[in-house]
Amino acid sequence: MGTIAAETLYDSDKEAAVAKLLEYHLENIQLKEKLAGLYKNSLNSSKSPSKDHFKGSKAKEHN
């Protein structure tokens, strides 16, 4: 959302502006949690993601 659109929303409807802020806040929390999970997964691996993925693909082919 650009500055003009944000100002228009703010000026036109307080409830809509608050709802949009809460929506963005929730999205921000969800993205931070997702990012933390991705970071944690990358720290748990002793190999690079590309090598882990390749190994997993080979294991599936042999089954």
Secondary structure, DSSP 8 states (H G I E B T S, - for coil): --HHHHHHHHHH-HHHHHHHHHHHHHHHHHHHHHHHHHHHHHHH-SS-HHHHHHHHHHHHHH-
